Amino acid sequence: MLVSGGVHQACPIVNKSNQFAGRLAPKNGVMRRAFTLIELLVVIAIIAILAAILFPVFAAAKKSGKKTVSLSNLKQVSTASILYAGDYDDTTVPLYHYSPGDLSLPTTQGFYYWPVLMLPYTKSEAVFLCPEDRDDDRTVGDGTYGRFDLRSTYHLYSVGFAPSYGYNYRYLNIRTDLAAPGPNGLPFYYGGVSLTFAAAPAETVQFAESTAKNLTPPGSPAPITSTMGYSRIEPPGRWNASVSYPDARSQGQLWGRFDPKTVIVGWLDGHAKVRAIQALRGPAASVDQYWNGGPIN
């Protein structure tokens, strides 16, 4: 290169590749680079493994939480039954009474089942429903709205007929048969019994998880296939030996929603506890001893 004075000066050779070197140089001494495909696949695999391990844990924790809610529900229902008895000369709640002319609660359709009769004491319909009991059935809907819909014209009938917990009505009620149908058109009615009848109230079943599954309602062409709850349970002396589980009739409509071999039980003294279904059967000489008030040997 010719500069002033005729002196030749060497022109510096510019390495263009170095023009961008500063741009690629690590800042603060830390090299920045993207993940490779293999590294991404490894991370994804680790996340998948953790998910496979943790999801069942989360599911089990969720189910355990629901079981705790159901146990609390039945404790509240059992306590409410004691409050009810206190207002009715220490007499247990009737299975139901039918009064077609009494539509003070219109969606009962005149059927006042024991959960409806106990609503003044529970102050909530929710305690009669287990979080795991989500099945519906046409027998408890009005044709438009189902079991859980407040708009149903059969809503309180559904609450009463199909709670998640059944009632030991065989021993905690007396059915009185009439010579002729009464004013309500039925030839019988249910009434409670005195709490003093039970020698062992802490070991006498009052309520337990239940289902209407496999029963055939009057006028229905087929049995109920859903596991929705049912208002009554049967003592072991009435369990249907001609069928086997999962036919609910084989265990008196008892139905464990968290373990098929156990049910949550509300006892006559007001406490609630999980018990094996078969442990609710007494010895051959007194098969109903956990239902009929005892005594417990």
SULGI-V340300 format. One record per backbone hydrogen bond with DSSP energy under -0.5 kcal/mol. CO is the residue of the C=O (numbers start at 0). NH is the residue of the N-H. E is the energy in kcal/mol with one decimal. If there is no record, write none. Layout:
co->CO nh->NH e->E
co->CO nh->NH e->E
This chain:
co->0 nh->2 e->-0.5
co->0 nh->8 e->-2.8
co->2 nh->5 e->-1.5
co->5 nh->7 e->-0.5
co->6 nh->2 e->-1.9
co->9 nh->11 e->-0.5
co->11 nh->13 e->-0.6
co->12 nh->14 e->-0.6
co->13 nh->15 e->-1.0
co->14 nh->17 e->-2.0
co->15 nh->18 e->-1.3
co->16 nh->19 e->-0.6
co->17 nh->20 e->-0.9
co->17 nh->21 e->-0.6
co->19 nh->23 e->-1.5
co->20 nh->24 e->-1.3
co->25 nh->28 e->-0.7
co->26 nh->29 e->-2.1
co->28 nh->30 e->-0.6
co->29 nh->26 e->-0.7
co->35 nh->39 e->-2.1
co->36 nh->40 e->-2.3
co->37 nh->41 e->-2.2
co->38 nh->42 e->-2.2
co->39 nh->43 e->-2.5
co->40 nh->44 e->-2.3
co->41 nh->45 e->-2.2
co->42 nh->46 e->-2.5
co->43 nh->47 e->-2.4
co->44 nh->48 e->-2.2
co->45 nh->49 e->-2.5
co->46 nh->50 e->-2.6
co->47 nh->51 e->-2.3
co->48 nh->52 e->-1.7
co->49 nh->53 e->-3.0
co->50 nh->54 e->-2.7
co->51 nh->55 e->-0.5
co->52 nh->56 e->-0.7
co->53 nh->57 e->-2.8
co->54 nh->58 e->-2.8
co->55 nh->59 e->-2.6
co->56 nh->60 e->-2.4
co->57 nh->61 e->-2.4
co->58 nh->62 e->-2.4
co->59 nh->63 e->-2.5
co->60 nh->64 e->-2.1
co->61 nh->65 e->-1.9
co->62 nh->66 e->-2.2
co->63 nh->67 e->-2.0
co->64 nh->68 e->-1.9
co->65 nh->69 e->-2.5
co->66 nh->70 e->-2.5
co->67 nh->71 e->-2.3
co->68 nh->72 e->-2.6
co->69 nh->73 e->-2.3
co->70 nh->74 e->-1.8
co->71 nh->75 e->-2.3
co->72 nh->76 e->-2.5
co->73 nh->77 e->-2.4
co->74 nh->78 e->-2.3
co->75 nh->79 e->-2.5
co->76 nh->80 e->-1.8
co->77 nh->81 e->-1.2
co->78 nh->82 e->-1.8
co->79 nh->83 e->-2.6
co->80 nh->84 e->-2.4
co->81 nh->85 e->-2.1
co->82 nh->86 e->-1.1
co->83 nh->86 e->-1.0
co->83 nh->87 e->-0.7
co->84 nh->87 e->-1.0
co->84 nh->89 e->-2.5
co->84 nh->90 e->-0.7
co->87 nh->90 e->-0.8
co->89 nh->194 e->-2.8
co->94 nh->113 e->-2.2
co->95 nh->189 e->-0.6
co->96 nh->98 e->-0.6
co->96 nh->111 e->-2.8
co->98 nh->101 e->-2.2
co->100 nh->102 e->-1.0
co->102 nh->105 e->-0.5
co->104 nh->107 e->-2.2
co->105 nh->108 e->-1.7
co->106 nh->156 e->-1.9
co->107 nh->110 e->-1.9
co->109 nh->98 e->-2.9
co->109 nh->111 e->-0.8
co->110 nh->112 e->-1.0
co->111 nh->96 e->-1.3
co->112 nh->115 e->-0.8
co->112 nh->116 e->-2.1
co->113 nh->117 e->-1.4
co->115 nh->118 e->-1.0
co->117 nh->120 e->-1.9
co->117 nh->121 e->-1.9
co->118 nh->122 e->-2.6
co->124 nh->127 e->-1.9
co->125 nh->128 e->-1.8
co->127 nh->163 e->-3.0
co->129 nh->132 e->-1.7
co->131 nh->133 e->-1.3
co->136 nh->139 e->-1.7
co->137 nh->140 e->-1.0
co->144 nh->141 e->-1.8
co->145 nh->148 e->-1.2
co->147 nh->149 e->-0.6
co->148 nh->151 e->-1.9
co->151 nh->154 e->-1.4
co->153 nh->157 e->-2.6
co->154 nh->158 e->-2.1
co->155 nh->159 e->-2.0
co->156 nh->160 e->-3.2
co->157 nh->161 e->-2.5
co->159 nh->162 e->-0.5
co->160 nh->230 e->-1.7
co->163 nh->209 e->-2.2
co->165 nh->207 e->-1.5
co->166 nh->168 e->-2.4
co->166 nh->232 e->-2.1
co->167 nh->170 e->-0.5
co->167 nh->171 e->-1.8
co->168 nh->172 e->-0.9
co->171 nh->192 e->-0.8
co->173 nh->175 e->-0.6
co->173 nh->190 e->-1.9
co->174 nh->176 e->-0.6
co->175 nh->188 e->-1.6
co->181 nh->184 e->-2.2
co->185 nh->181 e->-2.8
co->186 nh->177 e->-3.7
co->188 nh->175 e->-3.0
co->190 nh->173 e->-2.9
co->192 nh->91 e->-2.6
co->193 nh->196 e->-1.8
co->194 nh->197 e->-1.3
co->196 nh->198 e->-0.5
co->199 nh->202 e->-1.8
co->200 nh->203 e->-1.3
co->200 nh->267 e->-0.8
co->200 nh->268 e->-1.0
co->202 nh->204 e->-0.5
co->203 nh->267 e->-2.3
co->205 nh->167 e->-2.5
co->206 nh->205 e->-0.5
co->206 nh->265 e->-2.8
co->207 nh->165 e->-3.2
co->208 nh->254 e->-1.6
co->211 nh->214 e->-1.9
co->214 nh->216 e->-0.6
co->214 nh->223 e->-3.0
co->216 nh->219 e->-2.3
co->223 nh->213 e->-3.1
co->227 nh->211 e->-2.5
co->230 nh->166 e->-1.4
co->234 nh->237 e->-2.6
co->235 nh->238 e->-1.6
co->238 nh->240 e->-0.9
co->239 nh->242 e->-1.0
co->243 nh->246 e->-2.3
co->245 nh->247 e->-0.7
co->246 nh->249 e->-1.9
co->247 nh->250 e->-1.5
co->247 nh->252 e->-2.6
co->248 nh->239 e->-2.5
co->248 nh->251 e->-1.2
co->250 nh->253 e->-1.7
co->251 nh->233 e->-2.4
co->252 nh->210 e->-1.8
co->254 nh->256 e->-0.6
co->258 nh->261 e->-1.8
co->260 nh->276 e->-2.6
co->262 nh->274 e->-2.7
co->263 nh->208 e->-1.5
co->264 nh->266 e->-0.6
co->264 nh->272 e->-2.5
co->265 nh->205 e->-2.2
co->265 nh->206 e->-2.5
co->266 nh->269 e->-2.0
co->270 nh->266 e->-3.1
co->272 nh->264 e->-2.8
co->274 nh->262 e->-2.4
co->275 nh->278 e->-0.6
co->276 nh->279 e->-1.6
co->277 nh->280 e->-1.3
co->279 nh->281 e->-0.5
co->282 nh->285 e->-1.9
co->283 nh->286 e->-0.6
co->285 nh->288 e->-1.9
co->286 nh->281 e->-2.6
co->287 nh->290 e->-2.4
co->287 nh->291 e->-2.4
co->289 nh->204 e->-3.3
co->292 nh->198 e->-1.2
co->292 nh->199 e->-2.2
co->294 nh->296 e->-0.6
